[in-house]
Amino acid sequence: MAAKVSFVGAGPGATDLITIRGARLLRHADVVIFAGSLVDRKLVQLYAGKADVYDSAGMTLTEVITVMMDAIAAERSVVRLHTGDPCIYGAIQEQMEALDRLDIAYQVVPGVTSAFAAAAALKQELTLPELSQTVIITRIEGRTPVPERERLNAIARLGATMVIYLSVGMVEKVVEQLLQGAYTTATPAAVVCRASWDNEQVIQCSLSELADKVHEAGIDRQALIIVGDVLAARREGLKAKSLLYDGEFTHGFREGHCA
């Protein structure tokens, strides 16, 4: 059965960071339902100028599904546009379950999540040899709970690179819980607000300064917190180079040579 509904990742914000497939689906969509509180309306206007557009910011799940059902009944194609990648805090699971019950075919098109747009803004690799080979994507508990085993102070014990979504409005609580793990007040941290947007903001500081810097900048939403030693690797001259391009390293495509 051909997909009649497409869940599309809009990317982190910039209109040219949507995938080619996502842009193509938008151009041919008859109906677009987009997360207006997070997705830049300019992107919708650019790629879906002829579609009927619904802003889901003020809609319930039932209303969203009803729009999809009506469109499918009229043999019209639907794009459900989510910020970043729809599989990361995208709230698409309940929508897909509803479509399953209705026997409506759908597909999911990935997008660039804001974690990677934020790393690009920082010009920073998130995984560096001997510093961190693990990236944790998480959030702190708020109105949406998290499993007890995944509380921030528990997973902070790893000391890995951490990318924290949906939590900048509780930055003091974030810092408090991180300091109960492997991080210290001197651990480097960063906040990227509206990564890739025209009004992108970037803060780089130590963990002890994080809360004050966030409040001074007036940031309370649409921002990621990144924490970990990788953020200071260049500044502190730490040796964290990959072996992949080391002249002495042998792999399947090149024979290494001793110096």
C-alpha positions in Angstrom: 0.0 0.0 0.0 1.5 3.3 -1.0 2.0 5.9 1.8 -0.6 8.5 1.8 0.7 10.4 4.8 4.3 11.5 5.2 5.8 12.4 8.6 8.7 14.7 7.5 11.6 16.1 9.6 11.8 19.8 8.8 15.4 20.1 10.1 16.6 22.4 12.9 15.3 25.6 11.4 17.1 26.9 8.4 15.0 26.5 5.2 17.9 24.8 3.3 18.5 22.2 6.0 15.5 20.1 5.2 16.3 17.0 3.2 15.8 16.8 -0.6 13.2 14.1 -0.1 11.3 16.2 2.5 11.3 19.3 0.3 10.0 17.2 -2.6 7.2 15.8 -0.6 6.2 19.3 0.6 6.2 20.7 -2.9 3.7 18.0 -4.0 1.6 17.9 -0.8 -2.1 18.9 -0.9 -2.3 19.3 2.8 0.4 20.3 5.3 0.1 20.1 9.1 3.1 21.7 10.7 4.3 22.3 14.3 4.0 26.1 14.1 5.5 26.7 17.5 8.8 25.1 16.4 9.0 25.0 12.6 9.7 28.3 10.8 6.7 29.3 8.7 9.1 30.5 6.0 10.0 26.9 5.3 6.4 26.0 4.7 5.8 29.0 2.6 8.9 28.3 0.5 8.2 24.6 -0.2 4.4 24.3 0.1 3.0 27.5 -1.3 0.0 25.7 -2.9 -1.0 23.4 0.0 -3.7 23.9 2.5 -1.7 24.5 5.7 -2.7 23.8 9.3 -0.8 24.9 12.3 -0.9 22.1 14.9 0.3 24.3 17.8 -3.3 24.8 18.8 -4.7 21.5 17.7 -5.4 18.2 19.6 -4.4 14.8 18.4 -8.1 14.1 17.4 -8.1 17.3 15.3 -4.9 16.4 13.6 -6.1 12.9 12.7 -9.4 14.3 11.5 -7.6 16.6 9.0 -5.6 13.6 7.8 -8.7 11.4 7.4 -10.6 14.1 5.5 -7.7 14.6 3.2 -7.2 10.9 2.5 -11.0 10.5 1.9 -10.7 13.3 -0.7 -7.6 11.5 -2.2 -5.3 14.3 -1.2 -1.7 13.8 0.0 -0.7 14.9 3.5 2.7 16.0 5.0 2.9 16.1 8.7 5.9 18.4 9.3 7.8 18.1 12.6 10.8 20.0 13.8 14.2 18.5 13.5 13.9 14.7 13.2 10.4 13.4 13.9 11.8 10.4 15.8 13.4 12.6 18.5 10.8 14.0 20.9 8.5 14.3 17.8 5.3 13.0 19.4 4.6 10.9 16.3 4.0 7.6 18.0 0.4 8.3 18.9 -0.3 9.7 15.4 1.1 6.6 13.8 -0.9 4.3 16.1 -4.1 6.2 15.1 -3.3 5.8 11.4 -2.6 2.1 12.0 -6.1 1.7 13.5 -7.6 3.5 10.5 -5.5 1.4 8.0 -4.0 4.5 6.5 -0.5 4.0 5.1 2.3 6.4 6.1 6.0 6.9 5.9 8.6 8.6 8.0 11.2 10.9 6.4 14.2 11.7 8.7 15.5 15.2 9.2 18.5 17.0 10.7 17.9 17.1 14.5 19.0 20.2 16.4 21.7 18.4 18.3 23.8 18.3 15.1 22.9 21.8 14.1 24.1 22.9 17.5 27.3 21.0 17.2 27.8 22.6 13.8 27.3 26.0 15.3 29.9 25.2 17.9 32.2 23.8 15.2 32.6 20.8 17.5 32.8 17.1 17.0 30.8 15.4 19.8 32.8 12.2 19.8 36.6 12.3 20.3 39.0 9.5 21.0 39.9 9.0 24.7 37.5 11.9 25.7 34.1 10.6 24.8 32.8 8.0 22.4 29.3 8.2 23.6 26.6 10.9 23.0 23.6 10.8 25.3 20.4 12.6 24.0 18.1 13.2 26.9 15.9 15.6 28.8 15.2 16.5 32.4 11.8 15.5 33.9 9.2 18.3 34.0 5.6 18.1 33.1 6.6 15.1 31.0 8.2 12.5 33.3 11.2 10.3 32.5 11.9 6.8 33.7 13.5 6.7 37.1 16.6 4.9 35.7 17.0 7.7 33.2 17.0 10.6 35.6 19.7 13.1 34.7 21.8 12.5 37.9 21.8 8.8 37.1 23.0 8.9 33.5 25.4 11.8 34.4 27.6 9.2 36.1 28.9 8.1 32.7 30.5 11.5 32.0 29.8 11.2 28.3 29.0 14.0 25.9 25.4 14.9 26.8 22.9 16.8 24.7 19.9 17.9 26.7 16.7 18.8 25.0 13.6 20.6 26.3 15.3 21.6 29.6 16.8 25.1 29.3 13.8 26.5 31.2 14.9 24.4 34.2 18.6 25.1 33.9 19.3 25.3 37.6 17.9 21.8 38.1 19.9 20.6 35.1 23.2 21.8 36.6 22.3 20.5 40.1 21.7 17.0 38.7 24.7 17.0 36.4 26.9 17.8 39.4 25.7 14.7 41.1 27.3 12.7 38.3 30.8 12.7 36.8 30.7 16.4 35.8 32.3 19.2 37.9 31.8 22.9 38.1 34.7 23.3 35.6 33.2 20.9 33.0 32.7 22.8 29.7 29.1 23.5 28.7 27.3 25.2 25.9 23.8 26.4 25.0 22.6 26.8 21.5 19.3 28.6 21.0 17.4 28.3 17.7 20.3 26.4 16.0 20.6 27.4 12.3 18.0 30.1 12.6 18.8 33.7 11.6 18.6 34.7 15.3 20.7 31.8 16.6 22.4 32.4 20.0 25.4 30.5 21.3 26.7 30.5 24.9 29.9 28.7 25.9 31.0 28.6 29.5 31.7 26.2 32.4 28.9 24.3 34.1 29.1 26.5 37.1 28.4 29.6 34.9 25.7 28.0 32.8 22.5 29.1 34.7 23.6 32.7 35.0 24.6 32.9 31.4 21.3 31.5 30.2 19.3 34.0 32.3 21.5 36.9 31.2 20.8 35.9 27.5 17.0 35.7 28.2 16.9 32.1 26.9 14.0 30.0 28.2 13.0 27.8 25.2 14.1 26.4 21.8 17.6 25.7 23.1 19.9 22.7 23.6 22.3 22.3 26.5 25.5 20.4 25.6 27.9 19.3 28.3 31.2 17.4 28.1 35.0 17.5 27.9 34.9 17.4 24.1 33.9 21.1 24.2 37.3 22.1 25.5 39.5 19.8 23.5 40.8 22.4 21.0 41.0 25.2 23.6 43.0 23.1 26.0 45.2 21.5 23.3 44.1 18.0 24.3 45.3 15.2 22.0 42.1 13.6 20.7 42.8 12.7 17.1 41.2 9.8 15.3 43.5 7.0 14.1 41.6 6.9 10.7 44.0 9.3 9.0 47.1 8.6 11.0 49.9 7.6 8.6 51.0 4.8 10.9 47.5 3.3 11.1 46.6 0.4 8.8 43.0 -0.2 7.7 41.2 -1.9 4.9 41.9 0.9 2.4 45.5 1.9 3.3 48.7 0.3 4.6 50.2 2.3 7.5 53.9 3.3 7.5 56.0 3.7 10.6 57.7 7.1 11.0 
